[in-house]
Amino acid sequence: MQSMIKRKWLLGAAAVALIGIVVLARGIWGGGAVAQAPTERVIAVEVAPAVKKKVPLTVDALGTVTPITSVAIKARLDTEIVGVHFADGARVKKGDLLFTLDSRSVLAQIAQAEGVVARDRAQLEGAERDIARYTDLVAKNATPVINLDNAKTQADIFRAAIKADTALLDNLKIQLSYCTIRAPIDGRVSAASVKVGNFVRPADTASLATINQIAPVYVSFTVSQDALPNIRQAIAAESATVDATVPGDTKHATGQVTMIENSVDASTGMVMIRATMANTDELLWPGTLVTTKLNIRDDEAVTVPSAAIQVSQAGTFVFVIKDGKAEIQKVEVERTAGTTTVLKSGLQGGESVVTDGHLQLRNGSRVNIRAPKTGT
């Protein structure tokens, strides 16, 4: 009995399996529902246009501000300081009084020299009267000619003495002028290293003060020798300008390149460039380190955001959007300026290039352009 029941269960299971096979066959070959092939994936990307425009050719470097003229003020006499007539760090103009030195000793020597010159002139007048008298006497044969000759000799001696004593007097007057020290140039004066009452002498190594010319000033920096041909052409065309910015300041000073050093440093391959900055607002201070941008010329070129540039073993390329698909376009990069890349070849301008979403792209991938993310 049990064997009969078992046989019936086996026959029922076989019938159910047969029915499943028939139904499946009808679905495949008998016009039933067909399984759908997987659809092509659409990738969301961000794009930006390739723009053809004038792009400045620039060279960035670190520079130093140096004064065109710097004058160290020193004493020319052994004497005492009796007056300081400027505030430390003040702006001074050429001719402004800076220091007054004790001049009493020089004034006394001048008075003495003036007395000597007056004596010489009086003696010369006496000798000239003797010449006139002896001339008359000789004409009358009343005195020997030798007396007239001696009088002329004496007058010549007195004339020579006047010249020597006058030169001494002039020198003393020059010494007197050293007792008042005036600014030789316009600029900013340093703090006075000595004050009233100090004794100074020419042999002192330290200066009384230093004046630096502030406007204009020099900005000096070094560039690679590779940029030298372009810079020389720009100088010849008077288009080589320099923008200098003090770190931490938004303002910048503009000047003109006025000198290229006459040799390249063989050990570094760098050459020194010097620009003259008007600096009327005193933005640049001598000794300050500044960031400089040397503007050589403006070139017409195609630019793209630097984020669009991709690199592979075959070279650099970008993804260009055409008919809703991303296509690889090889490009040649000329230079990069901040977030913008200047292309030498590859694009004509006006193309849409992918700036975000490259990782999932392949040549021919379908894309969906999305809005840039906030903050990018």
Backbone torsions as a table, in degrees:
resi	resn	phi	psi	omega
1	MET	NA	-47.2	178.3
2	GLN	-61.9	-38.1	179.9
3	SER	-65.6	-34.8	178.4
4	MET	-66.9	-41.4	179.9
5	ILE	-64.6	-40.8	-179.7
6	LYS	-63.9	-39.0	-179.9
7	ARG	-64.3	-40.8	179.6
8	LYS	-61.9	-41.4	178.8
9	TRP	-63.9	-40.0	179.5
10	LEU	-65.9	-41.7	178.0
11	LEU	-64.1	-36.5	179.0
12	GLY	-68.0	-40.7	-179.9
13	ALA	-65.4	-39.5	179.3
14	ALA	-64.8	-36.7	179.5
15	ALA	-66.4	-42.0	179.1
16	VAL	-62.1	-43.1	179.5
17	ALA	-63.0	-39.0	179.8
18	LEU	-64.5	-40.9	178.4
19	ILE	-61.9	-40.9	179.1
20	GLY	-62.8	-38.2	-179.5
21	ILE	-67.0	-40.5	-179.7
22	VAL	-64.0	-44.3	-179.6
23	VAL	-62.1	-42.8	179.1
24	LEU	-63.2	-42.2	-179.9
25	ALA	-62.6	-41.7	177.2
26	ARG	-62.0	-35.8	-179.9
27	GLY	-67.1	-31.8	-175.6
28	ILE	-89.0	-49.2	-172.8
29	TRP	-106.2	-9.3	-174.8
30	GLY	-104.5	24.0	175.4
31	GLY	83.6	14.8	178.0
32	GLY	-75.4	-173.4	-179.5
33	ALA	-63.2	135.2	-178.4
34	VAL	-104.9	138.1	178.7
35	ALA	-65.2	134.4	-178.3
36	GLN	-80.1	139.4	175.5
37	ALA	-71.0	148.4	180.0
38	PRO	-62.6	135.7	-179.6
39	THR	-75.4	153.4	-180.0
40	GLU	-71.4	136.5	-176.1
41	ARG	-76.4	136.5	176.5
42	VAL	-103.0	126.9	-174.1
43	ILE	-104.2	130.7	178.4
44	ALA	-81.8	128.9	-178.5
45	VAL	-136.3	161.7	171.1
46	GLU	-106.5	144.4	-177.3
47	VAL	-131.2	163.6	175.1
48	ALA	-148.5	153.7	-178.2
49	PRO	-81.6	147.9	168.6
50	ALA	-83.3	126.3	-171.9
51	VAL	-115.0	131.8	174.3
52	LYS	-98.1	120.1	-175.6
53	LYS	-158.4	175.0	175.2
54	LYS	-78.8	125.9	-177.3
55	VAL	-119.8	126.8	179.3
56	PRO	-70.6	135.8	172.4
57	LEU	-89.7	113.1	-173.6
58	THR	-127.1	160.3	174.4
59	VAL	-130.5	122.9	178.8
60	ASP	-95.6	140.9	-179.2
61	ALA	-156.2	168.2	175.1
62	LEU	-101.9	125.9	-175.0
63	GLY	-121.9	173.6	179.7
64	THR	-129.6	137.3	177.8
65	VAL	-87.4	128.7	177.8
66	THR	-131.5	143.8	178.1
67	PRO	-71.9	145.7	174.8
68	ILE	-66.3	-41.0	179.6
69	THR	-133.9	135.5	175.1
70	SER	-134.8	125.6	-175.0
71	VAL	-119.9	125.4	174.2
72	ALA	-91.4	123.0	-178.6
73	ILE	-86.7	123.5	179.2
74	LYS	-133.7	156.3	178.7
75	ALA	-80.5	146.5	176.9
76	ARG	-108.6	0.6	-179.1
77	LEU	-130.5	154.2	170.3
78	ASP	-84.9	100.0	-176.1
79	THR	-161.1	-173.9	-175.2
80	GLU	-109.4	145.2	175.7
81	ILE	-80.5	126.1	179.9
82	VAL	-114.0	-5.1	179.4
83	GLY	-163.1	134.9	172.1
84	VAL	-119.0	121.7	-166.9
85	HIS	-114.9	26.5	177.3
86	PHE	-143.3	157.0	174.3
87	ALA	-88.3	141.8	-179.6
88	ASP	-56.3	129.7	178.3
89	GLY	80.2	7.9	-175.5
90	ALA	-74.4	158.6	172.6
91	ARG	-83.7	130.5	-178.6
92	VAL	-124.9	155.8	176.5
93	LYS	-112.6	156.8	179.6
94	LYS	-57.1	127.9	-179.9
95	GLY	98.4	-11.0	178.4
96	ASP	-65.8	139.9	179.7
97	LEU	-73.7	128.0	-179.5
98	LEU	-107.5	-52.9	-177.2
99	PHE	-132.4	149.8	169.5
100	THR	-120.9	129.3	180.0
101	LEU	-108.0	158.7	179.3
102	ASP	-65.4	120.5	-174.4
103	SER	-113.0	7.9	-173.9
104	ARG	-62.2	-41.3	-178.8
105	SER	-64.7	-42.0	-179.9
106	VAL	-67.0	-39.4	179.1
107	LEU	-61.8	-39.2	178.8
108	ALA	-65.2	-41.1	178.7
109	GLN	-66.2	-34.7	177.5
110	ILE	-65.3	-42.2	179.3
111	ALA	-62.4	-39.6	178.1
112	GLN	-65.0	-43.8	-179.5
113	ALA	-65.6	-37.1	177.7
114	GLU	-63.6	-36.4	176.1
115	GLY	-64.6	-41.5	179.7
116	VAL	-64.4	-41.4	179.2
117	VAL	-64.8	-40.4	178.6
118	ALA	-63.6	-39.9	177.4
119	ARG	-63.3	-43.4	-179.9
120	ASP	-61.3	-40.7	-179.6
121	ARG	-67.1	-37.5	177.9
122	ALA	-65.5	-41.5	178.4
123	GLN	-65.5	-37.0	178.3
124	LEU	-65.2	-39.4	178.4
125	GLU	-62.0	-41.0	177.8
126	GLY	-63.3	-42.0	179.5
127	ALA	-65.3	-37.9	179.0
128	GLU	-67.5	-33.1	175.1
129	ARG	-67.6	-38.7	177.2
130	ASP	-62.1	-39.3	179.0
131	ILE	-62.8	-43.3	-179.9
132	ALA	-64.4	-41.5	-179.1
133	ARG	-66.9	-47.2	-178.3
134	TYR	-67.1	-28.7	177.1
135	THR	-63.4	-43.9	178.0
136	ASP	-64.7	-42.8	-177.7
137	LEU	-66.1	-39.0	178.8
138	VAL	-64.7	-38.3	179.1
139	ALA	-63.2	-28.8	179.7
140	LYS	-95.1	5.1	-176.5
141	ASN	58.9	33.0	-177.8
142	ALA	-96.8	-7.8	179.8
143	THR	-152.6	153.0	178.8
144	PRO	-66.1	153.6	178.8
145	VAL	-65.4	-26.8	-177.7
146	ILE	-60.9	-30.8	178.3
147	ASN	-66.5	-38.9	176.8
148	LEU	-65.9	-40.9	179.5
149	ASP	-64.2	-40.5	178.4
150	ASN	-63.5	-37.8	179.5
151	ALA	-65.9	-40.8	177.2
152	LYS	-64.0	-40.6	178.4
153	THR	-61.4	-43.9	-179.8
154	GLN	-62.8	-38.9	178.7
155	ALA	-64.6	-39.4	178.1
156	ASP	-63.7	-38.3	178.5
157	ILE	-61.7	-44.3	-178.9
158	PHE	-66.6	-36.2	177.2
159	ARG	-63.5	-42.9	177.9
160	ALA	-63.4	-39.7	179.1
161	ALA	-63.4	-38.9	178.6
162	ILE	-62.7	-42.7	179.1
163	LYS	-61.1	-45.1	-179.0
164	ALA	-65.3	-45.0	-178.0
165	ASP	-70.8	-31.7	176.4
166	THR	-68.0	-39.0	176.9
167	ALA	-63.4	-40.0	177.0
168	LEU	-62.9	-40.6	178.9
169	LEU	-64.4	-42.5	179.0
170	ASP	-62.7	-40.0	178.4
171	ASN	-63.0	-40.2	178.1
172	LEU	-65.3	-35.1	176.9
173	LYS	-67.3	-34.8	174.8
174	ILE	-65.2	-41.6	177.0
175	GLN	-59.9	-36.9	179.0
176	LEU	-64.6	-37.0	179.6
177	SER	-64.4	-26.3	178.0
178	TYR	-69.1	-13.8	-179.3
179	CYS	-78.5	-12.9	172.6
180	THR	-119.4	112.9	-176.4
181	ILE	-99.6	121.8	-178.4
182	ARG	-115.3	158.3	-179.5
183	ALA	-67.0	124.9	179.6
184	PRO	-82.0	-16.7	-179.0
185	ILE	-143.5	166.7	169.7
186	ASP	-79.9	144.9	176.9
187	GLY	162.5	-160.7	177.4
188	ARG	-108.9	132.4	-179.1
189	VAL	-95.6	145.6	178.1
190	SER	-78.1	-177.8	172.7
191	ALA	-68.8	142.5	177.8
192	ALA	-69.2	127.8	-178.4
193	SER	-79.7	-18.0	176.8
194	VAL	-132.8	152.2	-178.8
195	LYS	-117.7	-176.7	-178.3
196	VAL	-59.6	136.6	178.0
197	GLY	100.9	-16.1	179.0
198	ASN	-76.7	143.4	176.4
199	PHE	-92.8	130.9	-177.7
200	VAL	-123.3	157.7	178.8
201	ARG	-149.0	156.6	-179.7
202	PRO	-60.8	-25.9	-177.3
203	ALA	-75.9	-9.0	179.9
204	ASP	-62.8	133.9	179.7
205	THR	-77.5	-33.2	-179.2
206	ALA	-79.9	141.9	177.7
207	SER	-85.1	157.7	177.4
208	LEU	-69.0	-35.8	177.7
209	ALA	-168.8	169.3	178.2
210	THR	-130.3	136.9	176.9
211	ILE	-112.6	125.7	175.5
212	ASN	-109.3	131.6	174.1
213	GLN	-71.6	127.2	-175.3
214	ILE	-100.3	-34.3	-177.8
215	ALA	-135.1	114.9	-2.1
216	PRO	-81.3	173.9	177.2
217	VAL	-134.6	168.1	175.0
218	TYR	-99.9	147.0	166.1
219	VAL	-122.8	119.5	-177.0
220	SER	-113.4	139.5	180.0
221	PHE	-155.2	166.4	-179.2
222	THR	-115.5	146.4	177.2
223	VAL	-132.6	163.0	178.5
224	SER	-68.7	148.4	179.2
225	GLN	-63.2	-19.5	178.4
226	ASP	-63.2	-30.2	-178.1
227	ALA	-85.5	-6.1	-173.5
228	LEU	-60.4	-44.9	-179.9
229	PRO	-58.7	-44.9	179.0
230	ASN	-63.8	-38.4	-179.1
231	ILE	-67.4	-41.2	179.6
232	ARG	-64.5	-38.7	176.9
233	GLN	-64.5	-40.0	-179.8
234	ALA	-66.7	-37.3	177.6
235	ILE	-65.6	-41.0	178.5
236	ALA	-62.9	-34.1	178.9
237	ALA	-88.4	0.6	-179.3
238	GLU	57.4	36.2	178.6
239	SER	-113.7	2.9	-178.2
240	ALA	-84.8	102.8	178.3
241	THR	-114.1	160.1	-178.1
242	VAL	-130.3	132.8	171.2
243	ASP	-107.1	126.3	180.0
244	ALA	-117.1	131.7	-178.6
245	THR	-126.8	131.8	175.2
246	VAL	-79.2	127.9	180.0
247	PRO	-53.8	131.7	-178.7
248	GLY	91.5	-4.7	-179.5
249	ASP	-117.2	141.2	-180.0
250	THR	-85.1	-19.0	-179.2
251	LYS	-79.1	157.3	176.6
252	HIS	-141.9	153.0	178.4
253	ALA	-106.3	145.8	-178.0
254	THR	-117.8	140.3	178.7
255	GLY	-149.7	-175.1	-176.9
256	GLN	-117.8	139.6	175.0
257	VAL	-68.8	124.9	-176.3
258	THR	-118.8	-9.8	-178.9
259	MET	-157.3	141.4	167.1
260	ILE	-116.7	131.7	178.2
261	GLU	-56.4	147.2	-171.6
262	ASN	-79.8	6.3	176.1
263	SER	-155.5	154.5	176.3
264	VAL	-93.0	138.1	177.1
265	ASP	-67.9	111.2	-175.0
266	ALA	-64.3	-27.2	-177.0
267	SER	-78.2	-26.0	-177.1
268	THR	-118.0	-17.0	-176.3
269	GLY	71.7	21.9	-179.1
270	MET	-111.5	154.2	178.6
271	VAL	-130.6	142.9	-177.6
272	MET	-85.7	133.0	177.2
273	ILE	-116.3	141.4	178.0
274	ARG	-127.3	131.3	177.9
275	ALA	-116.5	148.0	176.9
276	THR	-103.4	123.5	-178.1
277	MET	-111.1	133.7	-179.3
278	ALA	-62.5	-44.3	173.3
279	ASN	53.3	39.4	-178.9
280	THR	-66.2	-26.8	178.9
281	ASP	-91.7	5.4	178.5
282	GLU	56.6	35.4	176.9
283	LEU	-67.3	-37.0	-178.9
284	LEU	-94.7	132.9	-177.6
285	TRP	-115.8	133.2	-179.2
286	PRO	-51.2	133.8	179.8
287	GLY	92.6	-9.9	-177.3
288	THR	-74.9	139.7	170.7
289	LEU	-84.6	132.1	-177.4
290	VAL	-132.3	155.4	171.2
291	THR	-91.7	130.8	-176.0
292	THR	-117.1	146.2	173.8
293	LYS	-126.1	113.1	178.5
294	LEU	-89.1	114.5	179.5
295	ASN	-92.0	112.8	-175.1
296	ILE	-89.9	-53.3	178.7
297	ARG	-167.1	174.8	175.5
298	ASP	-109.1	127.2	179.3
299	ASP	-112.5	144.1	173.1
300	GLU	-82.5	119.1	-175.9
301	ALA	-155.3	163.7	176.8
302	VAL	-91.6	133.5	-179.2
303	THR	-123.5	149.3	174.6
304	VAL	-137.7	158.4	172.9
305	PRO	-60.3	140.7	-177.8
306	SER	-60.1	-25.7	179.8
307	ALA	-66.6	-17.9	-179.5
308	ALA	-78.8	-19.7	-174.6
309	ILE	-76.8	126.9	176.7
310	GLN	-119.1	150.9	-176.8
311	VAL	-124.2	133.1	175.5
312	SER	-135.4	-178.9	179.0
313	GLN	-65.6	-24.5	-179.5
314	ALA	-85.4	-7.2	179.9
315	GLY	126.6	-164.4	-179.0
316	THR	-91.2	147.5	-179.3
317	PHE	-154.6	169.1	173.0
318	VAL	-133.6	159.6	172.3
319	PHE	-95.5	120.4	179.1
320	VAL	-104.3	133.9	-179.7
321	ILE	-86.4	121.5	176.2
322	LYS	-136.6	122.3	177.0
323	ASP	54.0	40.3	176.7
324	GLY	77.7	9.6	179.1
325	LYS	-124.3	154.6	178.1
326	ALA	-97.4	121.5	178.9
327	GLU	-117.9	140.6	-179.8
328	ILE	-75.7	131.4	177.1
329	GLN	-129.3	117.0	178.6
330	LYS	-69.7	139.9	178.9
331	VAL	-135.8	160.2	175.7
332	GLU	-118.0	122.1	-177.0
333	VAL	-87.1	130.6	177.0
334	GLU	-91.6	-46.9	178.5
335	ARG	-165.6	165.1	177.2
336	THR	-119.9	132.0	178.5
337	ALA	-124.6	95.1	-179.8
338	GLY	67.8	-122.1	-179.0
339	THR	-92.5	6.5	-178.5
340	THR	-116.9	136.9	177.6
341	THR	-112.0	131.9	179.1
342	VAL	-96.4	126.3	-177.2
343	LEU	-96.4	142.8	175.6
344	LYS	-88.7	-32.8	179.4
345	SER	-162.4	166.9	175.7
346	GLY	117.8	-37.5	-179.6
347	LEU	-128.0	153.9	179.8
348	GLN	-103.4	-13.7	-176.2
349	GLY	103.6	138.2	-178.3
350	GLY	99.1	-15.5	178.2
351	GLU	-71.0	153.9	174.2
352	SER	-98.0	122.6	-178.2
353	VAL	-115.1	147.5	-178.8
354	VAL	-77.0	130.1	178.4
355	THR	-111.8	-14.4	178.1
356	ASP	-152.9	140.2	-178.5
357	GLY	104.4	16.6	-176.7
358	HIS	-66.3	-31.0	-167.7
359	LEU	-60.0	-32.3	-176.9
360	GLN	-97.1	0.8	-175.3
361	LEU	-84.9	145.7	169.4
362	ARG	-130.5	164.7	177.0
363	ASN	-61.1	119.9	-179.1
364	GLY	94.2	0.7	178.8
365	SER	-62.1	138.1	174.8
366	ARG	-76.3	141.9	-174.7
367	VAL	-132.2	157.1	172.9
368	ASN	-124.8	119.9	-176.8
369	ILE	-78.1	125.6	180.0
370	ARG	-111.2	162.1	177.7
371	ALA	-71.8	146.7	178.0
372	PRO	-58.5	146.5	177.1
373	LYS	-66.7	148.6	-179.6
374	THR	-61.7	130.5	177.9
375	GLY	92.7	-2.6	178.8
376	THR	-102.6	NA	NA
